[in-house]
Amino acid sequence: MPDRTVFFISDGTGITAETFGKAILAQFELTTRQVRLPFTDTADKAHQAVRQINHTYEIENRKPIVFTTLVNMEVLKVIQEGCKGMLLDMFGTFVNPLETELGVKSHHRVGRFSDASKSQEYHDRIDAINYALAHDDGQSNRDLQGADVILAGVSRSGKTPTSLYLAMQHGLKAANYPLIPEDFERRQLPPALMPYRKKIFGLTIQPERLAEIRNERRPNSRYASLDNCRMEVAEAEAMMRRAGIRWLSTTTKSIEEIATTILQEIKP
């Protein structure tokens, strides 16, 4: 049984509540069962959420932890008055003091994506996602001049998830290119990338970890062998050093950490 059940309740998607709640919970050594309740935007839905929370409390005999980002006060009141969990109202915690300090009322807008389709930032993110998909794994050399960053590295070093994260979260057009045996034989970066060297950021990884990842995909293959992984990583790192390319090891880093490092390096 998990240490606690955690609910994330929002009148929007619940992504903000879940992201913030998980960041807080990461500070504690405990296992959790997590339940997201998005679009809780009426009193009836709030009563349903209360019944679910209270049922969990009765079964587990422990207070569930409840993170909310509810801006509708009628809905929030239902949760506050009926919920038997430990309630952490994030908007109440942060928005109300800010209203007092700034001397203005907040918009109390439901959901951070409510006006997304009308914003240029949203359309830029969609364009960036389409770009990342079209330029994944060296699929296309077209419009590389339009890339904000080009990720290069051996196969399975984290290029694709990092490209998509940069596109989805930051609206950056990220292409990614695998380094392949022909590149190692030439001991040079792929010719298609050479005109855009300043945009390239390299990803590397410890050979032992790379072998583990590749063996999940192609067990007992030359591609996944430790000797081959050691050769590829050594050649790739040497290639990056010769070309003067910035690079980092993804071995122990999360996608968020990798993306943050890249952003620090490429932002003016």
Secondary structure as UniProt FT lines:
FT   STRAND          4..10
FT   HELIX           15..25
FT   TURN            26..27
FT   STRAND          32..37
FT   HELIX           43..60
FT   STRAND          65..69
FT   HELIX           73..82
FT   STRAND          86..89
FT   HELIX           90..102
FT   TURN            112..115
FT   HELIX           116..118
FT   HELIX           120..134
FT   HELIX           136..138
FT   TURN            142..143
FT   HELIX           144..146
FT   STRAND          149..154
FT   TURN            155..156
FT   HELIX           159..170
FT   STRAND          174..179
FT   HELIX           181..186
FT   HELIX           191..199
FT   STRAND          200..204
FT   HELIX           207..217
FT   TURN            219..220
FT   TURN            222..224
FT   HELIX           226..243
FT   STRAND          246..249
FT   TURN            251..252
FT   HELIX           255..266
//
